[in-house]
Amino acid sequence: MKFVADIHEIMNTRVVNNSFGEKDEVGLFALAGTTTMQEERYADNLHFVRSSTGEFVSDESVYYPDDGVTLNLISYYPYQKGGVAMGESSMQVTVATTQDKLDDYSHSDFLVASKKEVLASKDAVALTYNHQFFRMKIVLVPGEEENIEEILSVKPTLSVSGFYTKTIYDFQKKTFSAYSEEKDITPAGEWEIKDGRLVGKELILIPQEATVGYQYITLEAAGKLYTSLLPSTLQLESGKQRELEITFVSAEDILMSKVNGEIGDWDGTEVDHTESGILHKYIDVSKLTFEKSNVYKVIHSGKQVAEICKEYLVTPDFSSQAIVAYPMKEDGSVNLSQGIVAQLLGKSGKVNGGSVSWNMEDHSLTYVDGTLLARHNVYVLADGTISLSVTLADDVLPVLAQEDIVRDVRGGVSIIIR
């Protein structure tokens, strides 16, 4: 048994000319007659390697059934040694967070091919692989009074945040489920100027529901960080690719973005969506590392609506590190007189939820004890109120947390001020 393969699409996505290269590895399941993957498999996750002649050949000799029974073939890329457990039809698939590395980008491109009722033949079976993930191209467009050559000269870098990097794919149902591991992703490619725009950056994402005000792109240029919130029109569909256009204005902190039309349809399966709109209507303080800064800005639709700080509280009765959330004033400044303690670090029991009020004139603290167990979730209501719990009737904002960092880049040296 051997086969040849190509990748079905209009636009290139895989690194090497959207075609398999020598020594590429795929897995193959063969099902006899009408059996399913959850039942007995004629061939289970066979390891095939592409030869220099373009054929995929197994590590060991594999033969067709000798009784004339047809086979249903299911193959996938990239190969996983663990395959699919017996009695099941699904396995975990991932995208790499370091897609700027050539191999990681290529291995993020999850492909599936299938062919039914294959009869024994000395010829190689032709399989066509379809993309199961979503591809996004990122383009920078200079705003008014911005120079495209100057933007390129500072070598802007990108990271994409708020997306799941792992999921379970069911080969039988052709669906995704059980999304996990939300991590920052570094796109592949190098910038170049084309038609007055910076192009060349792209990444592969697992199909999932995009939530307005949660997923975002961080752009760093000349030592300054910019945020581009992903627009509501972005739909991450299996086998599709879209172009995200970001207008760069150096004087702004929040950059505007829009999604252009599809730039090439692929055939793909329908996907299951997560309830990310509900999941992300809070900030989970347990996920805030406070490594680069002790202050996080809480952002909704490009506007800061709260601030979360890791700070040290001292009163005549106690002293403790604490994670405190503050609302914003109407003028856009932080209201340091209305803080609420999500967690007193190192303290146990019902001591959380206290109020913090700083007097900026004499730098004194007024503290009122809390009566709650430690809280992980901080909510921001539509009226600007900070809350550690909500009801179904509350109008809760979808938000994201950004580290508040100042960089001093004088003399060509970047110094982070925390």
Secondary structure by P-SEA (a helix, b strand, c coil): ccbbbbbbcccccccccccccccbbbbbbbbcccccccccccccbbbbbbcccccccccccccccccbbbbbbbbbcccccccccccccbbbbbbbcccccaaaaaaabbbbbbbccccccccbbbbbbbbcbbbbbbbbbbcccccaaaaaaabbbbbbcccccbbbbbcccccccccccbbbbbbbbbbbbcccccccccccccccccccccbbbbbbcccbbbbbcccccccccccbbbbbbbbbbccccbbbbbbccccbbbbbbbbbbcccccccccccccccccccccbbbbbccccccbbbbbbbbbcccbbbbbbbbbbbcccccccccbbbbcccccccccccbbbbbbccccbbbbbbbbccccccbbbbcccccccccccccccccccccccbbbbbbcccbbbbcc
